[in-house]
Amino acid sequence: MAKWETIRGTIPDRVKEIEHEIELVHEQLTNEEDFERSCELNLEMAELASIINDLWIWFRISPTVSSNSSLVPS
């Protein structure tokens, strides 16, 4: 459980890092005139946003310890 809490504690900082990456990509998108490149940047932002969503899901998981000493999400 302690190892999970240590990992879990890093999630908000990682989310902030990814949010910063999204801001940088958004800046590029704002100034981009090439349609294909704009699509690529949009996809990149969507992928980063998806990672953030996954991280928040993991952050909300409250594991329990099963009888065989492994962590089980609850």
HELIX and SHEET records of a PDB file:
HELIX    1   1 ALA A    2  ASN A   31  1                                  30    
HELIX    2   2 PHE A   35  ARG A   60  1                                  26    
SHEET    1   A 2 THR A  64  VAL A  65  0                                        
SHEET    2   A 2 LEU A  71  VAL A  72 -1                                        
END                                                                             
